Amino acid sequence: RGFIKGNPKESDMELKVGKINLKVPQGSSSSGAVLVKNLYLSCDPYMRGRMRDFHGSYIPPFLPGSVIEGFGVSKVVDSDNANFKAGDIVAGITGWEEYSLIQKTEQLRKIQSDDIPLSYHVGLLGMPGFTAYAGFYEVCSPKKGEYVFISAASGAVGQLVGQLAKLHGCYVVGSAGSSQKVDLLKNRFGFDEAFNYKEESDLDAVLKRCFPQGIDIYFDNVGGEMLDAVLLNMRVHGRIAVCGMVSQQSISSSEGLRNAFMLIPRRIKMQGFLQSDYLHLFPRFLEHTIDNYKKGKIVYIEDMNEGLENAPAAFVGLFSGKNVGKQVVRVAQD
Ligand code: NDP
């Protein structure tokens, strides 16, 4: 509806009903476009950043009153593009609506149907999965036997980072915001240890308990207090991959890190990254992930909301940790 302050609310979004012609309109403005029926929509924390009137980011703000756009899996209904035909299943940027006219088809990826759930193409095999892959292998420079810590570890990105780290022979600990999530980390994703940060009054103490030798790699999804406590527990030459700061998204000025000085004596390398800088690795990521998934070495948990009308609630839930696993909205059956 308009730019927001603080965490998003359902009332910041509005459901509009209208009619659509199920054909790509004739005319030069839609030349090369495809008309798709949306099947799955992805709720991602970065979308919160597009609801602010801030143009200094890597992605422009949404236009208030316009259709929200995000990653999705869709079926082509009509096409004015030689690369796509009716019936094709595609993944890429689409609208939060039942049907979308997509003009920027260069961002669409055709999906071969196989025994992998289609919705995984916005999670395990989509942007979040790729973020885990690029962040872990390219930014963290992991070595076998290293001590790895992941925050928001049961989420879309975190659950894969942990499993990749285990496959790499690392010792892996995750934090998450409920006992159900902690149970998933330990018993589904194979983490060595996990804790509910909401029940810990002393984050430094719990990190010292989990990592008596210290942390080599911190995959940071949350920033804030957790990052500050981790800084006290990093080993010399440790690496921090700053993937996201979901705890800071709604804070206009950073609360500041009290322990940032630790970067120096411990010679810690701290690097922010964007998955989009590594897209040349996407084919390799798909091959690696599909292979491990099919061998049963990787599992993936989704939180599926039904119906477009429930998309705002699903999105808002990301910022209170309501989602258990990758948050997806099913708009229509495949
Ligand atoms: P998740 O599926 O992990 O969902 C967000 C989770 O964040 C919630 O479930 C909740 O988990 C946790 N959370 C919410 N609010 C807070 C808070 N105030 N303090 C601590 N934790 C909180 O999201 P994704 O896996 O999709 O994304 C994880 C991070 O990665 C985000 O920061 C996102 O912006 C970033 N990202 C970065 C990319 C890049 O290219 N750099 C690309 C994709 C994502 P819990 O219950 O455990 O608290």
Residues whose N, C-alpha, C, O or C-beta is under 5 A from the ligand:
A	BS01	NDP	D44 P45 Y46 P128 T131 A152 G155 A156 V157 G158 S175 A176 G177 S178 N221 V222 V242 C243 G244 M245 V246 S247 F273 L274 Q275 S276 L318 F319 S320 G321 K322 N323 G325 K326
